[in-house]
Every structure is written in C-alpha cells, then in structure tokens.
Amino acid sequence: MDKAALAARYARVKENLPAHVLLIAVSKTRTVEEIQALHNLGHRAFGENYPQELRDKYPLLPDDIQWHFIGHLQSNKVKYIIPFVHLVHGVDRESLLNELDKRATTAGRSIGVLLQVHIAEEDTKHGFSPAELRALIQRGDLTTRWPSLRFRGLMGMATNTDDLVMVRREFDGLAALRDELRQSGAVDMDLFTELSMGMSGDLEEAVAAGSTMVRIGTAIFGERA
Ligand SMILES: *Cc1c(COP(=O)(O)O)cnc(C)c1O
C-alpha cells in the first residue's frame, strides 16, 4: 500500500467537500491495513456493504470507528452487524425494518436507519419506489411501529451514466422526497434530515443537490481490484 498516495487522494476529496457533508470512506474489499492507514490520518466514518466482511474486520480495528452499512442487507445477516453498526443506509423493505427492530431491541440498542429509494433507471438497484414509501407512511407513524429504529433520512444511488443532468435530477428528486416525508408527520422532523447520496463519480452533483453524507471509495483508496 502506498500511504503517501492514499493521503494525497484523501486530502483532495476533503478539500472539495463542504464541511457540513459527512465523508464516509467506503472500505469494502480494502484490507485492515488500508483502513488503519486512513484512521491514522484522522478519519473515523467508514462504510462497508458485505455483512460478513464487516463482522470480520470490526474486531481488528479501533473501536472509535463509526461504521456505516451501505449495501443490500439480507435479513439473515442483520445479526452480524447489530452489535456495533451506527447507521444502516440501504433499508429497502418492510421485512428488513422488522428484522432490524427485533434484533436491535434484543441487543438493547437504538439503531439509525436510512430508507433507500430507487431513483435510478437500472432495475438492478434496490430501494422503495416513492409510491411505496408514501403508502408506507400513510399506514402510520414509523417511529412507533419500529421503536428501536431511528429514522434519519433517505439514501439513493443515481443512474450510472455520463448524463450528469439526469443524475442531478435524480438527486433533486430524492431531496424533495425527504422534505415531503419530513412534513408528513410519519417521521420525527428533527431527526429525519439526512440524504446519503453521492459516490466517487457523482459527488459534485450530489453535494449541489443537498447531500449530507457522501459514500466515497475509489476516489480515496484507488481503483478496486
Ligand atoms: C461501492 C459503493 C460506493 C462507493 O463507490 P465508489 O465509486 O468507489 O466511490 C458507494 N455506495 C455504495 C452503496 C457502494 O456499494
């Protein structure tokens, strides 16, 4: 690992990011040594998207790391991350809310969640449609149905395309939906503020559209193998 190159890439990403946007370093497939090197530079927020990989890395790394789970989560893997996860970004179905709440309650933890919304063209991406989300909140207050979960906002992934106008439109749609849900009464307005959007390739569009947390892998660690 080239520590100087890592430090230079990290500095460049931070330089271009407004201070109010949380930078989540996406460390999937990266070694414990690479994560430790970034931690040594003062970084604390990391994101992973494979539950077993995160479970295995967690005990090998400093316990002041704030772990974000950003991937698609199967219900039978929830147990691997419940003891320590800070925020679960990719919550895309009610059955997952049930499982997260059940496991969090048993563990005596209150866990932050972001509802994932399908904003891209690709069918391969996960998430509630805006209509599904509206139907969900019409059935009542989310916070009383899943008492061990704290609903913090929305997460979305834009279409993988060079058409940055389209990407910007998708992010703007996610921001508008967050505002709509905040006004709905189904979530705690003061808590439901986050917008997890933006990766290495569409960071600027996401920030311009009001992102509060960006998930950056390649631009910090280099190309994945
Ligand atoms: C891998 C991944 C990222 C980071 O992607 P980069 O292009 O490497 O910045 C962000 N979000 C999710 C959900 C990912 O799976």
The ligand as a MOL file (V3000), in Angstrom:
LIG
                    3D

  0  0  0     0  0            999 V3000
M  V30 BEGIN CTAB
M  V30 COUNTS 15 15 0 0 0
M  V30 BEGIN ATOM
M  V30 1 C -19.0880 0.7380 -3.5540 0
M  V30 2 C -20.1410 1.6850 -3.1200 0
M  V30 3 C -19.8710 3.0570 -3.0050 0
M  V30 4 C -18.5370 3.6910 -3.3470 0
M  V30 5 O -18.3200 3.6680 -4.7160 0
M  V30 6 P -17.0560 4.4240 -5.3740 0
M  V30 7 O -17.4650 4.5940 -6.7890 0
M  V30 8 O -15.8960 3.5190 -5.1970 0
M  V30 9 O -16.8930 5.7250 -4.6570 0
M  V30 10 C -20.8910 3.8780 -2.5440 0
M  V30 11 N -22.1130 3.3920 -2.2290 0
M  V30 12 C -22.4030 2.0810 -2.3350 0
M  V30 13 C -23.7530 1.6180 -1.9670 0
M  V30 14 C -21.4340 1.2020 -2.8030 0
M  V30 15 O -21.7350 -0.1010 -2.9150 0
M  V30 END ATOM
M  V30 BEGIN BOND
M  V30 1 1 1 2
M  V30 2 1 2 3
M  V30 3 2 2 14
M  V30 4 1 3 4
M  V30 5 2 3 10
M  V30 6 1 4 5
M  V30 7 1 5 6
M  V30 8 2 6 7
M  V30 9 1 6 8
M  V30 10 1 6 9
M  V30 11 1 10 11
M  V30 12 2 11 12
M  V30 13 1 12 13
M  V30 14 1 12 14
M  V30 15 1 14 15
M  V30 END BOND
M  V30 END CTAB
M  END
